[in-house]
Amino acid sequence: MDQANVLIVGGGVIGCAVAEALSRKWTDVFLVEQNPKLGMATSSRNSGVIHSGLYYPKNSWKAKLCLAGNRMTKEFCARHNVAHRTTGKLVVAQDAQEAGELEALKKRGEDNGVEGLRLIDAAEIRVKEPHVSGYAALEVPSTGICVAEELVHAYARVAEGQGANLVNHAKVTALDPKNGAIEVRLRIGDEEVSEEESIAARCLVNAAGLYADEVAGLLGPRPWKIYPVRGEYCEIRGPKAQWVRGLVYPMPHHDQLTLGVHFTTTMWGTTLLGPTAAYVDGKDNYERGRLEIAEFAKDAKTLLPEIEEADLQLAYTGLRPKLKAPGEAGVADFVIEADPEVSRAIHLIGIESPGLTAAGAIAAHVAELVSRIL
Ligand SMILES: Cc1cc2nc3c(=O)[nH]c(=O)nc-3n(C[C@H](O)[C@H](O)[C@H](O)COP(=O)(O)OP(=O)(O)OC[C@H]3O[C@@H](n4cnc5c(N)ncnc54)[C@H](O)[C@@H]3O)c2cc1C
């Protein structure tokens, strides 16, 4: 049986960033990914925004790791040629009442350490975003965008260069703690041609995204359950795609499921509208029962009154790994902790947005936890 110092389950942005951080320090770091390629799940089905850390409760993991991750992600992208840009963003209020809420949002961002926040009026909105309609806005200069798939592959490339072993088409099917290690059973290959293999890992990092609750459950009954919440996108086509220069958001939704359907420019020069948010019935339900374009157009018109249904086309979707059940109040924080019974297993659960931004900072924290085990 192969021996690993660390085995990471999941080759999304989190698993790959963790592999990069751990392989700087330890040998025999393995990462296993069930899909034929890395980053095929949530890590390539998102908005690609490098968030600032504005929204999250003070001292939460989301706030701390997003703020640190914003800087770390930009530095990593610059060093490893990942396409990215600091665009800044506007959070736009539509009336005096919403403008009051912007003040509170600014205060929250400042409490979290976000720099350069500034309230601007309707005239300045027009200067910055001539087609956007609003009463007032909060300008957030540190927000940026990147190509998420490139980021995943850059973390993976650096990890491999440092000696990590990244194995695709390898699904973790069982975990058995014994003799100072965890025996990890794997199915290698696809449904038709596959073989079983085992690796004895001194430490396990569960970065299985939507399936992190199920991977944790391989150690026995555990308290976490992930509910998939689908985010759907439209793309603006034709010349109107250039109507939005940076990132433009409405006030965050009171349902606390999303930041509100917003406009995001991409590194390809297109403009995305979305993501929406709705609980769906399965972790593979990317397409069944999708929203009509007309529903996006209705939301979009508040910020961009001249947009028409004909300017939009349906684009991709992504699934958020939510820890709150439908109707349950509040926002869950990231879970980053050792298993309650098997302390050499570290779980990363509910890593929804801002997970892409926070990946490098999450990985640095995981490296600290691993150093207490190895
Ligand atoms: C609609 C949407 C928009 C978002 N926008 C942003 C944004 O703009 N900015 C931002 O910072 N964040 C954003 N996020 C969040 C961000 O995309 C996620 O936090 C991040 O991608 C999570 O990465 P991950 O590696 O944990 O998960 P994943 O990318 O899902 O990776 C987990 C991997 O584990 C593998 N796996 C699962 N089970 C097993 C098993 N048993 N054996 C082997 N492998 C297994 C899966 O195949 C998968 O590849 C968004 C998310 C969504 C859904």
Ligand as a Chemical Component Dictionary entry (heavy atoms), coordinates in Angstrom:
data_LIG
# 
_chem_comp.id                   LIG 
_chem_comp.type                 NON-POLYMER 
_chem_comp.pdbx_formal_charge   0 
_chem_comp.three_letter_code    LIG 
# 
loop_
_chem_comp_atom.comp_id 
_chem_comp_atom.atom_id 
_chem_comp_atom.alt_atom_id 
_chem_comp_atom.type_symbol 
_chem_comp_atom.charge 
_chem_comp_atom.model_Cartn_x 
_chem_comp_atom.model_Cartn_y 
_chem_comp_atom.model_Cartn_z 
_chem_comp_atom.pdbx_ordinal 
LIG C1  C1  C 0 -22.602 30.520 -8.808 1  
LIG C2  C2  C 0 -21.338 30.692 -7.995 2  
LIG C3  C3  C 0 -20.621 31.877 -8.063 3  
LIG C4  C4  C 0 -19.482 32.045 -7.296 4  
LIG N1  N1  N 0 -18.739 33.183 -7.455 5  
LIG C5  C5  C 0 -17.607 33.337 -6.744 6  
LIG C6  C6  C 0 -16.804 34.479 -6.934 7  
LIG O1  O1  O 0 -17.054 35.295 -7.810 8  
LIG N2  N2  N 0 -15.718 34.639 -6.132 9  
LIG C7  C7  C 0 -15.388 33.756 -5.163 10 
LIG O2  O2  O 0 -14.428 33.982 -4.438 11 
LIG N3  N3  N 0 -16.102 32.608 -5.012 12 
LIG C8  C8  C 0 -17.188 32.380 -5.788 13 
LIG N4  N4  N 0 -17.908 31.234 -5.658 14 
LIG C9  C9  C 0 -17.450 30.216 -4.715 15 
LIG C10 C10 C 0 -16.299 29.382 -5.272 16 
LIG O3  O3  O 0 -16.546 29.010 -6.602 17 
LIG C11 C11 C 0 -16.134 28.140 -4.381 18 
LIG O4  O4  O 0 -15.985 28.560 -3.040 19 
LIG C12 C12 C 0 -14.925 27.304 -4.748 20 
LIG O5  O5  O 0 -14.873 27.040 -6.129 21 
LIG C13 C13 C 0 -14.989 25.994 -3.981 22 
LIG O6  O6  O 0 -13.916 25.214 -4.378 23 
LIG P1  P1  P 0 -13.780 23.721 -3.867 24 
LIG O7  O7  O 0 -12.429 23.257 -4.306 25 
LIG O8  O8  O 0 -14.119 23.651 -2.419 26 
LIG O9  O9  O 0 -14.958 22.933 -4.587 27 
LIG P2  P2  P 0 -15.040 22.221 -6.018 28 
LIG O10 O10 O 0 -14.551 23.080 -7.096 29 
LIG O11 O11 O 0 -16.442 21.705 -6.121 30 
LIG O12 O12 O 0 -14.042 21.012 -5.881 31 
LIG C14 C14 C 0 -14.303 19.873 -5.105 32 
LIG C15 C15 C 0 -13.798 18.679 -5.877 33 
LIG O13 O13 O 0 -13.910 17.515 -5.065 34 
LIG C16 C16 C 0 -14.133 16.422 -5.936 35 
LIG N5  N5  N 0 -14.674 15.307 -5.140 36 
LIG C17 C17 C 0 -15.858 15.257 -4.480 37 
LIG N6  N6  N 0 -16.006 14.050 -3.873 38 
LIG C18 C18 C 0 -14.897 13.332 -4.153 39 
LIG C19 C19 C 0 -14.467 12.008 -3.819 40 
LIG N7  N7  N 0 -15.216 11.190 -3.060 41 
LIG N8  N8  N 0 -13.262 11.579 -4.290 42 
LIG C20 C20 C 0 -12.493 12.406 -5.065 43 
LIG N9  N9  N 0 -12.857 13.652 -5.425 44 
LIG C21 C21 C 0 -14.045 14.121 -4.961 45 
LIG C22 C22 C 0 -15.145 16.997 -6.917 46 
LIG O14 O14 O 0 -15.209 16.244 -8.112 47 
LIG C23 C23 C 0 -14.629 18.409 -7.126 48 
LIG O15 O15 O 0 -13.801 18.531 -8.270 49 
LIG C24 C24 C 0 -19.041 31.014 -6.421 50 
LIG C25 C25 C 0 -19.760 29.818 -6.378 51 
LIG C26 C26 C 0 -20.893 29.639 -7.163 52 
LIG C27 C27 C 0 -21.621 28.343 -7.134 53 
# 
loop_
_chem_comp_bond.comp_id 
_chem_comp_bond.atom_id_1 
_chem_comp_bond.atom_id_2 
_chem_comp_bond.value_order 
_chem_comp_bond.pdbx_ordinal 
LIG C1  C2  SING 1  
LIG C2  C3  SING 2  
LIG C2  C26 DOUB 3  
LIG C3  C4  DOUB 4  
LIG C4  N1  SING 5  
LIG C4  C24 SING 6  
LIG N1  C5  DOUB 7  
LIG C5  C6  SING 8  
LIG C5  C8  SING 9  
LIG C6  O1  DOUB 10 
LIG C6  N2  SING 11 
LIG N2  C7  SING 12 
LIG C7  O2  DOUB 13 
LIG C7  N3  SING 14 
LIG N3  C8  DOUB 15 
LIG C8  N4  SING 16 
LIG N4  C9  SING 17 
LIG N4  C24 SING 18 
LIG C9  C10 SING 19 
LIG C10 O3  SING 20 
LIG C10 C11 SING 21 
LIG C11 O4  SING 22 
LIG C11 C12 SING 23 
LIG C12 O5  SING 24 
LIG C12 C13 SING 25 
LIG C13 O6  SING 26 
LIG O6  P1  SING 27 
LIG P1  O7  DOUB 28 
LIG P1  O8  SING 29 
LIG P1  O9  SING 30 
LIG O9  P2  SING 31 
LIG P2  O10 DOUB 32 
LIG P2  O11 SING 33 
LIG P2  O12 SING 34 
LIG O12 C14 SING 35 
LIG C14 C15 SING 36 
LIG C15 O13 SING 37 
LIG C15 C23 SING 38 
LIG O13 C16 SING 39 
LIG C16 N5  SING 40 
LIG C16 C22 SING 41 
LIG N5  C17 SING 42 
LIG N5  C21 SING 43 
LIG C17 N6  DOUB 44 
LIG N6  C18 SING 45 
LIG C18 C19 SING 46 
LIG C18 C21 DOUB 47 
LIG C19 N7  SING 48 
LIG C19 N8  DOUB 49 
LIG N8  C20 SING 50 
LIG C20 N9  DOUB 51 
LIG N9  C21 SING 52 
LIG C22 O14 SING 53 
LIG C22 C23 SING 54 
LIG C23 O15 SING 55 
LIG C24 C25 DOUB 56 
LIG C25 C26 SING 57 
LIG C26 C27 SING 58 
# 
